[in-house]
Amino acid sequence: MHDPLENESLPQRRLSYFCGMIEFEYTMTDSLEFVERVCWELLQEAVGNSKIGMHKVIVGSANNGIACLRTVILRRVDMDDKKIYFHSDIRSPKVASIQSNGHLSWLAYDQERRSQIRLSGNTIVHHQDAVCMEHWENTAHYSKRCYIQDFAPGAGVESPHEPLKHELEQFQYTSEESEKGFRHFVVVKTREDWMDWYFTHNKGNRRAEFRYNSDGRVVGAGWKAP
């Protein structure tokens, strides 16, 4: 199969890492190959680093014909397979919506790099399986309290203190007690089949689109009017 990027002239790569941030020059965005690669590196860099703009991303789905948007934390990026992940609670209404729809759109933005990345693809919710357990074991103790609370996300409460008992508010719970939250913990995974990059610059905005097959390989790439 023809590789849409094989004839791309890739400029000399001069990426520099400063305080965990990828920097690149405007002329380097002349190459679709460079753009496609750096988009995934920007997403990868944001995992586990709350100082990076793309650490928080927006996911969108449709529920009864109404668009539903939420901000989530980017938890993992598989660059080779083009998969991205976030965590949620099985009791959350958005999980049922995602399961019934089977598709998610993602939006990531980094002001420092002037880059917006949109992605979409088929989505799976992992619950009490090997993928779920792997992510749970790598979840910090303080983060697990979100899944121990008795109230489902979005449930009505009498006060803002009601969902978290005193010991949860003060992080006064043991590792054994935190494990009770695993039954509520889910991992949402999207295998991206489409990506759109938008870059703003005073020399001229730029935009590119990429499409992927089920193996994560680029099967379509091209420039678009910004």
Backbone hydrogen bonds in HBPLUS format (Angstrom, degrees):
<---DONOR---> <-ACCEPTOR-->    atom                        ^
c    i                          cat <-CA-CA->   ^        H-A-AA   ^      H-
h    n   atom  resd res      DA  || num        DHA   H-A  angle D-A-AA Bond
n    s   type  num  typ     dist DA aas  dist angle  dist       angle   num
A0006-GLU N   A0003-ASP O   3.12 MM   3  5.34 167.6  2.13 115.8 119.5     1
A0008-GLU N   A0005-LEU O   3.14 MM   3  5.33 164.0  2.17 111.4 115.3     2
A0023-GLU N   A0016-SER O   3.20 MM   7  5.52 141.9  2.35 148.8 158.8     3
A0018-PHE N   A0021-MET O   3.25 MM   3  5.27 162.1  2.28 135.5 138.4     4
A0021-MET N   A0018-PHE O   3.01 MM   3  5.27 151.1  2.09 107.5 116.2     5
A0028-MET N   A0025-GLU O   3.02 MM   3  5.48 143.6  2.16 109.5 120.1     6
A0029-THR N   A0026-TYR O   3.06 MM   3  5.72 159.7  2.10 117.7 123.6     7
A0030-ASP N   A0027-THR O   3.26 MM   3  5.78 150.4  2.35 116.5 116.9     8
A0035-VAL N   A0031-SER O   3.02 MM   4  6.25 167.3  2.03 150.7 154.4     9
A0036-GLU N   A0032-LEU O   2.90 MM   4  6.03 170.4  1.91 154.3 156.6    10
A0037-ARG N   A0033-GLU O   3.11 MM   4  6.25 164.0  2.14 147.0 151.5    11
A0038-VAL N   A0034-PHE O   2.85 MM   4  6.00 168.9  1.86 160.3 163.6    12
A0039-CYS N   A0035-VAL O   2.99 MM   4  6.09 150.3  2.08 150.0 157.0    13
A0041-GLU N   A0037-ARG O   3.06 MM   4  6.37 147.0  2.17 144.3 154.5    14
A0042-LEU N   A0038-VAL O   2.83 MM   4  6.00 149.9  1.92 147.3 154.3    15
A0043-LEU N   A0039-CYS O   3.14 MM   4  6.46 155.9  2.20 145.4 151.2    16
A0044-GLN N   A0040-TRP O   2.89 MM   4  6.05 160.9  1.93 143.9 149.8    17
A0045-GLU N   A0041-GLU O   2.87 MM   4  5.94 157.1  1.92 144.9 150.9    18
A0046-ALA N   A0042-LEU O   3.29 MM   4  6.45 138.7  2.47 136.7 145.8    19
A0046-ALA N   A0043-LEU O   3.14 MM   3  5.28 130.9  2.39  98.6 111.2    20
A0047-VAL N   A0044-GLN O   3.26 MM   3  5.63 153.3  2.34 108.3 115.4    21
A0049-ASN N   A0046-ALA O   3.28 MM   3  5.30 170.4  2.28 119.0 118.6    22
A0052-ILE N   A0049-ASN O   3.16 MM   3  5.83 168.9  2.17 121.1 124.5    23
A0055-HIS N   A0052-ILE O   3.01 MM   3  5.47 163.3  2.04 118.7 122.3    24
A0074-LEU N   A0055-HIS O   2.89 MM  19  5.45 174.8  1.89 161.0 162.8    25
A0057-VAL N   A0072-VAL O   2.92 MM  15  5.55 156.9  1.98 158.1 163.8    26
A0072-VAL N   A0057-VAL O   2.80 MM  15  5.55 162.7  1.83 163.7 169.6    27
A0058-ILE N   A0107-LEU O   2.90 MM  49  5.01 171.3  1.91 150.8 153.0    28
A0107-LEU N   A0058-ILE O   2.74 MM  49  5.01 140.5  1.90 150.7 158.0    29
A0059-VAL N   A0070-ARG O   2.84 MM  11  5.48 156.9  1.89 157.5 164.4    30
A0070-ARG N   A0059-VAL O   2.98 MM  11  5.48 148.3  2.08 151.4 161.1    31
A0060-GLY N   A0105-SER O   2.75 MM  45  5.01 154.9  1.82 144.4 149.9    32
A0105-SER N   A0060-GLY O   2.99 MM  45  5.01 159.4  2.03 147.0 152.3    33
A0061-SER N   A0068-CYS O   2.97 MM   7  5.35 153.7  2.04 146.2 154.6    34
A0068-CYS N   A0061-SER O   2.75 MM   7  5.35 163.4  1.78 168.6 169.1    35
A0063-ASN N   A0066-ILE O   2.82 MM   3  5.14 165.5  1.84 143.8 147.7    36
A0066-ILE N   A0063-ASN O   3.04 MM   3  5.14 158.5  2.09 105.9 112.7    37
A0075-ARG N   A0085-TYR O   2.98 MM  10  5.50 165.8  2.01 146.4 146.9    38
A0085-TYR N   A0076-ARG O   3.03 MM   9  5.14 148.2  2.13 151.3 150.3    39
A0078-ASP N   A0083-LYS O   2.77 MM   5  5.02 173.1  1.78 157.0 159.3    40
A0082-LYS N   A0078-ASP O   2.82 MM   4  5.59 121.1  2.17 144.9 160.3    41
A0083-LYS N   A0078-ASP O   3.17 MM   5  5.02 155.1  2.23 133.4 139.8    42
A0192-GLU N   A0082-LYS O   2.79 MM 110  5.58 148.9  1.88 167.8 178.1    43
A0084-ILE N   A0190-THR O   3.06 MM 106  5.53 152.3  2.14 147.0 154.6    44
A0190-THR N   A0084-ILE O   2.96 MM 106  5.53 166.6  1.98 162.6 166.9    45
A0086-PHE N   A0188-VAL O   3.02 MM 102  5.35 147.0  2.13 143.1 153.1    46
A0188-VAL N   A0086-PHE O   2.80 MM 102  5.35 170.7  1.81 169.9 171.0    47
A0088-SER N   A0186-VAL O   3.05 MM  98  5.30 156.9  2.11 141.1 142.4    48
A0186-VAL N   A0088-SER O   2.95 MM  98  5.30 153.2  2.02 148.8 144.3    49
A0092-SER N   A0089-ASP O   2.85 MM   3  5.40 163.5  1.88 120.8 126.4    50
A0090-ILE N   A0184-HIS O   2.71 MM  94  5.16 161.3  1.75 146.2 152.6    51
A0095-VAL N   A0092-SER O   3.05 MM   3  5.64 145.3  2.18 115.6 124.2    52
A0097-SER N   A0093-PRO O   3.19 MM   4  6.47 157.4  2.24 147.7 154.4    53
A0098-ILE N   A0094-LYS O   2.87 MM   4  6.07 155.9  1.93 145.7 151.7    54
A0099-GLN N   A0095-VAL O   2.90 MM   4  6.11 159.8  1.94 151.0 156.7    55
A0100-SER N   A0096-ALA O   3.03 MM   4  6.19 153.6  2.10 145.5 151.7    56
A0101-ASN N   A0097-SER O   3.02 MM   4  6.12 145.7  2.14 142.5 152.0    57
A0102-GLY N   A0098-ILE O   2.71 MM   4  5.62 166.2  1.73 152.9 157.6    58
A0123-THR N   A0102-GLY O   3.03 MM  21  5.11 161.1  2.07 114.6 117.8    59
A0104-LEU N   A0121-GLY O   3.17 MM  17  5.95 162.7  2.20 163.9 166.9    60
A0121-GLY N   A0104-LEU O   3.17 MM  17  5.95 150.6  2.26 157.9 166.8    61
A0106-TRP N   A0119-LEU O   2.70 MM  13  5.00 165.3  1.72 148.5 150.0    62
A0119-LEU N   A0106-TRP O   3.00 MM  13  5.00 157.4  2.06 132.6 137.4    63
A0108-ALA N   A0117-ILE O   2.83 MM   9  5.12 163.7  1.85 154.8 160.1    64
A0117-ILE N   A0108-ALA O   2.79 MM   9  5.12 167.2  1.81 152.1 156.1    65
A0110-ASP N   A0115-SER O   2.92 MM   5  5.42 159.6  1.96 158.4 165.0    66
A0114-ARG N   A0110-ASP O   2.89 MM   4  5.84 104.6  2.47 135.7 154.9    67
A0115-SER N   A0110-ASP O   3.13 MM   5  5.42 147.6  2.24 150.0 151.2    68
A0114-ARG N   A0111-GLN O   3.15 MM   3  4.72 151.4  2.23  92.7 101.2    69
A0200-THR N   A0114-ARG O   3.12 MM  86  5.50 156.7  2.18 148.2 154.9    70
A0116-GLN N   A0198-TYR O   2.84 MM  82  5.07 159.0  1.88 152.4 158.9    71
A0198-TYR N   A0116-GLN O   2.88 MM  82  5.07 160.5  1.92 150.2 154.6    72
A0118-ARG N   A0196-ASP O   2.85 MM  78  5.06 165.7  1.87 151.6 156.5    73
A0196-ASP N   A0118-ARG O   2.78 MM  78  5.06 155.7  1.84 146.1 152.0    74
A0120-SER N   A0194-TRP O   3.18 MM  74  5.50 142.6  2.33 142.5 143.6    75
A0193-ASP N   A0120-SER O   2.89 MM  73  6.24 162.5  1.92 150.3 152.7    76
A0191-ARG N   A0122-ASN O   2.99 MM  69  5.72 156.7  2.05 169.7 171.4    77
A0124-ILE N   A0189-LYS O   2.82 MM  65  5.31 158.4  1.87 154.9 161.3    78
A0189-LYS N   A0124-ILE O   2.89 MM  65  5.31 174.3  1.89 164.2 166.0    79
A0126-HIS N   A0187-VAL O   2.74 MM  61  4.99 176.3  1.74 157.5 156.4    80
A0187-VAL N   A0126-HIS O   2.95 MM  61  4.99 158.0  1.99 141.0 148.3    81
A0133-MET N   A0129-ASP O   2.91 MM   4  6.15 160.3  1.95 155.1 160.8    82
A0134-GLU N   A0130-ALA O   2.96 MM   4  6.13 157.1  2.01 147.1 152.9    83
A0135-HIS N   A0131-VAL O   3.17 MM   4  6.45 162.8  2.20 152.0 155.2    84
A0136-TRP N   A0132-CYS O   2.92 MM   4  6.10 156.8  1.98 149.2 156.6    85
A0137-GLU N   A0133-MET O   2.93 MM   4  6.07 161.6  1.97 152.9 156.4    86
A0138-ASN N   A0135-HIS O   3.11 MM   3  5.15 134.2  2.33  96.0 108.8    87
A0139-THR N   A0136-TRP O   3.05 MM   3  5.04 164.1  2.07 106.5 110.7    88
A0143-SER N   A0140-ALA O   3.06 MM   3  5.32 133.5  2.29 102.5 115.2    89
A0144-LYS N   A0141-HIS O   3.19 MM   3  5.39 139.9  2.35 101.7 112.5    90
A0146-CYS N   A0143-SER O   3.37 MM   3  6.16 160.6  2.41 116.6 120.4    91
A0147-TYR N   A0144-LYS O   3.03 MM   3  5.62 151.1  2.11 115.1 122.5    92
A0148-ILE N   A0145-ARG O   3.16 MM   3  5.06 155.9  2.22  99.9 107.3    93
A0155-ALA N   A0152-ALA O   3.01 MM   3  5.53 160.1  2.06 142.2 141.8    94
A0162-GLU N   A0159-SER O   3.22 MM   3  5.44 153.9  2.29 106.8 114.1    95
A0168-LEU N   A0165-LYS O   2.89 MM   3  5.23 128.7  2.16 106.6 121.1    96
A0169-GLU N   A0165-LYS O   2.91 MM   4  6.24 159.2  1.95 159.6 166.5    97
A0170-GLN N   A0166-HIS O   3.00 MM   4  6.22 151.7  2.08 151.2 158.4    98
A0172-GLN N   A0167-GLU O   2.49 MM   5  4.54 145.7  1.60 153.9 158.5    99
A0171-PHE N   A0168-LEU O   3.10 MM   3  4.80 161.8  2.14 100.7 105.5   100
A0178-SER N   A0174-THR O   2.99 MM   4  6.28 148.2  2.09 144.5 153.5   101
A0179-GLU N   A0175-SER O   3.24 MM   4  6.48 133.1  2.47 138.9 149.4   102
A0179-GLU N   A0176-GLU O   3.25 MM   3  5.36 137.5  2.44  96.7 107.8   103
A0180-LYS N   A0177-GLU O   3.22 MM   3  5.76 158.9  2.27 110.8 116.7   104
A0181-GLY N   A0178-SER O   3.03 MM   3  5.77 161.7  2.07 118.3 123.7   105
A0182-PHE N   A0179-GLU O   3.14 MM   3  5.64 166.1  2.16 114.1 118.3   106
A0184-HIS N   A0181-GLY O   2.97 MM   3  5.53 153.4  2.04 116.3 124.4   107
A0185-PHE N   A0182-PHE O   3.13 MM   3  4.97 144.8  2.26  98.5 108.9   108
A0212-TYR N   A0193-ASP O   3.05 MM  19  4.56 161.5  2.08 113.4 116.5   109
A0195-MET N   A0210-PHE O   2.87 MM  15  5.13 151.9  1.94 152.0 151.7   110
A0210-PHE N   A0195-MET O   2.80 MM  15  5.13 156.9  1.85 156.5 159.7   111
A0197-TRP N   A0208-ALA O   2.86 MM  11  5.26 167.1  1.88 156.2 160.7   112
A0208-ALA N   A0197-TRP O   2.97 MM  11  5.26 151.6  2.05 142.3 150.6   113
A0199-PHE N   A0206-ARG O   2.75 MM   7  5.05 167.5  1.76 158.9 159.7   114
A0206-ARG N   A0199-PHE O   2.78 MM   7  5.05 158.6  1.82 147.2 154.3   115
A0204-GLY N   A0201-HIS O   2.93 MM   3  5.23 156.8  1.98 110.1 117.8   116
A0224-LYS N   A0207-ARG O   3.00 MM  17  5.29 165.4  2.02 133.9 131.9   117
A0209-GLU N   A0222-GLY O   2.91 MM  13  5.55 162.7  1.94 164.2 170.0   118
A0222-GLY N   A0209-GLU O   3.05 MM  13  5.55 148.1  2.15 153.8 158.5   119
A0211-ARG N   A0220-GLY O   2.77 MM   9  4.85 149.7  1.86 145.2 145.1   120
A0219-VAL N   A0211-ARG O   2.78 MM   8  5.64 164.5  1.80 142.9 148.4   121
A0213-ASN N   A0217-ARG O   2.93 MM   4  5.54 150.0  2.03 147.1 155.9   122
A0216-GLY N   A0213-ASN O   3.01 MM   3  5.43 165.7  2.03 118.3 121.6   123
